[in-house]
């Protein structure tokens, strides 16, 4: 990561062509990493709800699709294409829009950090790898389209203003992010408020006004106000996300809300919410990532704070801007780490206050740190290796040797980064099937070769197409527990599955009741019961006339009337039976 131009040399506004090429390169990185076939891991989940948002009669009998819409802004903006094009096409439209926003936001933040536009490509690659190999609670940013993707893009735009001390504008961007995804944007506001009070109101040695050369004390220069028009405007924008999210508890009693919270935190989403459920090695890798980030911040803070002597007025101004930017970004990252630390403390409460803990754990305390810590580290790494030591006050020979060492270390780092990124891209695409229908995600023969996984996917699509063509639009079916794309391919309602969990309290409790009834614990919650009495009861209760079974789980034959595959049809994996 070396260049003949220093980031601390006088710079003009980057040429439009440089910005365009950098943006295209960022989009290329997104496509290489997350351009596998739709639907992605959550696309079949959220775009189904988005389609139902615009077309309420579509899968109207499906508990999940028709349940409360927490991400109303996302459903409104990204759901309307489903009325005109296929679900696959909608997913790709959403991906392009989401990636474009992320690329533009990262490009703008890179410029705000006084770094060349093209360096944003390396920032993104390292950011992706940092999230993949250093997250604590399973967070991701670049992938399929869902509400948090445009939200993170808006957070990047907000950070670009904040690191330049344009706090009022930054609050607007963060409020808009909360309008898309209340937790992504909301936690970003908390971290930004933390950074504001440290860097603008905190101890003298931490204030960015000192780096800007402003006088200290009461007569210091123009220190931004916290309560600004932008803060209130951002708060108003956040309401479009906050109100629908708050509505998820409306109509439920306190006992029902507690019950729903326990289902959500302890049963369904524990892998994202419960510190006790996280893998031990995840703690190790995240601790290493965090420690390296903090050490890097301390190093850059010291270097940039003392890098003014011997510089021209122009380079001194650039150095001051960069010092301010890294100071604010660093405290924003520390704010996100602090939120995560509080989440770890909340994770100790289930043993003594399980109900209160469940309600608190719902707020994804680890989400922001999982994304922001790798982002900050990416900027630190690229900053260190990109710029030349033009600020060095060492003898010329020493400075040259230091530059040469940095160049070769940077080149070696580039090779390592490219290797890890290529491996990450290959890992996501080697099966040639969407991750949502892959054996790895479904938990069945995860190491199957390409041919087998491809055949299984084709069998699944074939049975879904048969159902779509052969059943009424208001049909409801029992489906395999481990599939999550039935509504995506079949366009029919299902009684319940593991992935499609409602977010409103009343529907969530109903989901849990259905799940344990349809996939009883005695069968390891993997297969539907085949007891006649149970099947008759489910047919009467849920209005389902057919059951789709995975023969890998239940066996090749069932004592029920098989309607698919018929004698002239072939499907070695799935079958459809009429319920008694």
N, C-alpha and C positions, 0 to 999 in steps of 0.2 A: 504494500500500500504506500508507494512512494510516488512523488511527483516533482517536477522541476519547479513548481510554483508553491510557495509557502502560503498557508492559510492566514499568515499574519503579515503578508505583504499587502500594500494598498490594492484594493480590489474595486473594480467597477461592477455595475449591475450585470449579472450573468447574461450572456446572450440568450435570446429566446431559443435558438437552436440547441444550446446546451441543456436548457431546461426540458425541452421536448424529448431529446435523446435520453436524458436521465429518467424521465417519466416512463418512456417506452421500455427502458432497461428494467425499471422496477416492476412494470407490468409483466415483463418476461420472467422475472424471478418468481412472481406470484403464480404464473401459469405453470412453470416448471415444477414448483413445489406442490401446488394444490389444483392442478388442472386435470385431475383424474375424472373419470366419467361420473356424471350425476346419477342418482342423488348422493351427496356427501353424507357424513355421519349424522348431521342434524337437519339436512334439507328436507328429507321426507317427513320429518317431524313438524317443522315450522311452516313450510310452504303448503302443506295440507290444511293447516289452520288458516293460512292466508287465503287459500282458495275458498274455504267455507266462509271466511269473513266477507268476501265479495258475493258469494253465492250460497246463502244459508241453506238452500234445499239440497246442496251437494253433500252427500254423506251425513244428512241431517240426523240419522239415527245412531251416529257414532258418538260415544260418550266424550272422547277426546276432541274430535274436530269441532263439535258444537259447544264445548265448554268455554268458560271465560277467556277473553282475549287480553292477556296482560301486555303484550307488545303491540298495542293498537297502531302506533305510528308505522312500525315495520310492516304490519299486515296491510295497512292502507296503501302504502307506497309500493310495496313489492308484490302484493297479491293481485293487483288489477291485471297484469299481463296474463294470468291464468285464465282469464275470460276470453282470450284471443289466441293464445299459443299453448303448446304443450307444457307439462310440468318441467320436462327437461329443458326446453327453451327458456322458460321462466328462470330456472336455476342459473343458467348461463348468463342471462341478462343481469340477474342479481349479482353474480360473481364479478362481472365486468364493472358494474357500478361500485360495488364494495371495494374491489381492488383499486379502482381508479381513485376513490376517496382516500384510501390508505396511502397510495403512492404519492398523491398530491400533498397530503398532510405531512408525510415524512420528508418530502422534498422541501417543503416550506420550513419545517423544523430544522433541517440540515442547514439551510441558508441562514436561519435565525441564529444558529450556533456558529456562524461565520466560517463555515466549511464549504468546499466546492460542491456544486450540485451532484456531480458524478459520484462523490464519496457516499451519497445516500444509498447507492446500490450495495456497497459493502456493509453499511449499517443494517440494511434490511436482511442480508444473508446471515450476518452474525446474530441479529435479533431473532430470526426464525430458529436458528440452531440453539440459541440460548433458551428459548421457550421450550423447545422440544426436549432438550437434555437437562434442563435445570428447573422445570416447574415443580411446584409442590402439590398442587391440587388439580392437575389435569387441564389447566387453561391453555387455549390456543387463540391466535388472532387471525392468521392467514389460512383460509380454508374455504369451505362452502359458505353460502350466504345465509346469514341469520342476523338478528337485530344487533348483536354486539359488534359486528364487522363495521358497518357505517359509524357506529358509536365510537369505536376506537379511532377511526379516521378523523372524526370531529375532535376527539381528545388531542390528537396530534396537531391539528390546527390551533386548538387552544393553547397547547404548550408552546407553539411557535410565537404566539403573542406574549405569553407569560414570561418566557425567558428573556424577552426584550423589555420587560416591565410594563407592558401594555395590559395591565391586569383587567381593566374594564372590558376590553374586547375579548380577553381570554375567558372571562366568566360567561360571556354570551355563547362561545363555542362549547364550553363544558355543559352549559344548560341545555343546548341543543343535543349534545350527546346523551344526556339523561332523558331527553324526550324520546330518543330511540331505544335506549336500554338504561333503565333507571339505576341499576347497580353500577354498571361501567361508568356512566357519567357522574352518578352520585358520589361514588368513592373517589373519583378524580377531583371533584370539588373539595372534598375533605382534605385530600393530599395537597391540593393547591392552596387551600386556606392555611394549612400547616406551613407550607413553604413561604407564604406571604408574611406570616407573623414572625418567622425566623429571620428572613432576609430583609424585611422592611421595618420591623418593629423589635427585633430581637437584640441580643447583646451586640455592642459596637463592632467586635471583631468578625461577626457574621453578616453584618449589613452590607448589602450590595452598594449602598450609597458611598461607602468607603472606597470600593473598587472603581466607582464612577468618578472619583475625585471630588465629590461633593463634601462640603464642610459637615462635621459631625455636630450633634447636639440639636437644640430646639430650632436653630436657624438653618438646619440642613436644607439642601435644595428641594426640588419638587418631589416629595415622597408621595406615591400614589395613595389614594384613599381606598379603604377596604369596602365601605358601603358606597358603591358607585351606581350609576345608571345601568352599567353593564351587568352588575351583580343582580339587580332586580329584574332586568330583562331576561337574563339567563334563568333566573328562578321561575319566571313566567313560562319560558319555553319548556322547562323541565316538567311542568304540570301535565303536559300531554303524555308523558310517560309515567309520572307519579300517580295520577288519578286512576288510570286503568289498573296499575299494579295494586293500589290500595283497594280497589273494588273487588279484588280476589277474595277478600275476607267478608265482604258485605253479604248479609243474609245468613251468616253462620253464627251460632252461639259461641260463647267463650270456650266451652268444653269442646265444641266441634273444631274451633280454630286450633286449640292445643293438640287435639287428636291428629288433625291434618299436618301440623308442623312436625309431630313425631314421625308420621309416615314419611314425610318428605326428607327430614334430616337423618333419621336413623335407619330407614328401610330403603328408600328409592335412590336418594342422591348422596348417600354417605361418602362415596368416593370423592366428591367435590367439597363436602362440608365438614365432615367429621375428622379432626386431626388423628384420632385413634385408628381410623380406617386407612390412613395414608401408608404407603410402603416405607419401610425403614430406609431403603436406599434413596428414596425421594427426598427425605430429610437431609441426607448426607450431601447429595448433589446440589440441593437448593441452598444449603448452608455454605458450601464452597462458592457457589455463584454469588451469593450475597456478600460474603467476606471479600472476594476479589473485587466486587463492585465498590465496596466501602474503601478498600485500600486504594483503588484507582482514583476514586473521588478525592481522597485526601492528598494524593500525589498531584493531581491536576490542579486542585485548589491552591496548593503551595506554589506550583510552577507558575500558574497564571497570575497569582496575586503579586508575585515579585518580578514580573516580566515587563517592567516599564522603563527602567533605566537604560539609557543608551539607544532608545528607539526614536524614530522621527515622530512628529506629531500625528501623522496619519496612521502609522503602525501602532502608536500608543493608544489611539482611539479604538482600533480594531482589537488590540489585546484586551482593553478594558471591557469591550462588548462581550468578548468571548469568556472572560473571567466571570462576568455577571451571569451569562447564559449557563455556564457549567455550575455556578453556585446555586442558581434557582432550580435547574434540572436535578441537581444532586439532592437538594432538600425535598423536592417533590418525590423523588425515589425513596428517600428516607421516610417521608410521610406514608408512602404506600407500604413500606416495610413495617412501620409502626402499626398500621391497621392490621396487617397480617399477624403481628405479635399479639395484639389484642385478641384476634381470632383464636390463637393458640391457647390463651388464657380462658376464653369462653369454652374451648374444647375440654377444659377440666371440670366444667360444671355438670355434665350429664350424670356423674356419679352421685351428686348431692341434690341438684335441682334439675331433674330431667325435663320437666315441662318448660321451664323458663329457658333452659339451654336450647331446646329444640326451636323455640321461637326466635332466638338470637342467631342460631347457626344458619338459618335460612338465608342470611344476607351475604353469603359468599365472601367471607373476610379475606380470602387469599387470592382472589381474582386479580386485583390490580397489581400486587407485587409480582405475581407470576408473569405479568406482561411488561411492567415498567422496569423492573430490575434488569432483565436482559437487554431492554432498550437502552438504558443508561450505560450499561457495560459496553454495548456495541458502539455508542458514541465515544466512550473513553478509549477503546481500542483503536478505532479509526483515527481519532484525534492524535493519539500518540504516534502512530506509524505513518500518518499521512504528511504531517507538516515537517519541514526541515528545521534544524536547530538554529534558526536565524536569530533567536534571542539569547543564544549562549554567550556568556562573557568569559568563556575559557579561552586559552590560547588557540590560535588558528588550527594547529596540528591536532590538538585534542578534539576540537569541534569537528574537524573533518573525519577523524577516526570514529567519533560517536555517530556521525551521520552515516558512515559506511556500515557500521554495526547495525544501526536501525534499519537501513535499507535491506540488508540480508536477512535480518530477523523478520522484517515485514514480508519479504518474498516467501520465506519459509512458512510464515503464518498464512499467507494467501493460498499456498498449496494445500495446507491442512484444511483450511476453511472450505475450499473448493471440493476437496475430497469428502468431507463430512456432508456438505450440501448435496453432492451427487448421490451419496449413499442414502440420504434422507428422501430424495426424489425417487430413487429406484425402489426403495422400500414401499412407498405409497402406490406405485404403479405396476409392480412386477406381476401381480396376479391378473391384471387386465380386466378386473371387475370392480364396480363401485364398492367402496368400503362398507356401505350400508348393507350390502348383501354378501360380503365376504365371509368365508368360514372363520376368519380370525375374530371378527366382531360377533358372529353368531355363536361362537363357542363350540363349534362342531368340526373336528378334524382340521384344526387351524393350520396345520402344515401341509395341507393337500396341494398337489401341484397345479399348474396353470390349467391343464386340460380338465381336471376334475372340478375345480372351482368354476370354470367357465360353463361346464355342462350343468352344474347345479344351478347357476344363475339362469341359464336358458330354460331349465325346467321350471323354475319359480316364475319367470315371466310368462311362460306358456300357460301355467295353471291360472295365473291372474287374468290373462287375456281370455281364457275360456269362461271364467266367472263373469267378467265384464260383458261378454257377449251372450251369456246364457241365463243370467239372473236379472230380476227387475232392479231398477235404480235404487229402490228403497230397501233392498235386501240387506240382511245382517248375517255375518258368518262367524263361526268359531275358527280361529287361525292359530298357527304355530306360535308358541310363546316367544321364540327367539327371532322371529322375523319382525321387521319394522317398516316394510315398504309395501304392505298389502294395499293400502288406500292409494298409494302413489301409482301402482300398476293396474289394480283392479277397479279403482274408483267405486268401491263398495265399503260399507261400514263393517266394523268388526266389534265383537263384544268387548275385548280387552287385549292388550299386549303389554310387554314390559316397558318398552320405550316410550310409548305415547301416554305420558302422565299429565293429567290436567293440573292447572295451577291454582284454580279457585278451590277453596276449602271444601265446599259441599261435594263437588265432582271428584276431588282427590280422595275423599273418604269412600265414595262409591267405587272408584277405581280399585282401591285396596281390597274392598270386599269382593269385587268381581274377580280380581286376580287370584286371590287365595281360594276362591270357589272353583274357578276354571282350571287353575294349575295348582292343585293341592300340594302342600308341603310333603306329604308322604310319597309323592312322585317327583320330589326334588324340584318342584315348580318348573319343570321342563316340558312336560307333556300334559295334554288334556286328558281328563278321565274318560274312560270308555264304558263306565257303568251305565246300563240302560236307564235306571231310575234317575240318575244325575243328568243324563243327556235330555231326557224328557222334561225334567224340571227347568233346565236352561232354555230349552226350546220354548216353553210356555212363558218363562220370565222375560227373556230378552228378544223373543220373536225371531230367533235364528233357526233356519231350516237346514243348513248345511254346515259341514265341518271340513276344513282343509287340514290334512295331516302330513307331517314329514315322516316318510317311511324309514328314515335313518334313526328315528326316535321311537316310533310306535310299532315298527315291523311292517312287513309287506302286505299283510291282509288284516282286515278288521271285520267282525261279524255285523256289518252294516251294509246297506245298499250302496254300492259304488256307482257314481255317475260319471266320474272322470278318473283316469283315462278310459275311454271306450275301446272296443276291439280294434278300431282303426286309428287309435291315437297312441302316442308313445310318451311316457313320462316316468322315468325310473326313480324319481325322488319324491314327488308329491302326488297326492290323490285327494279327491273330493267325495265325501259320503253324505247321504241324506240322513238326518237325525231321526231316531225312532219317534 
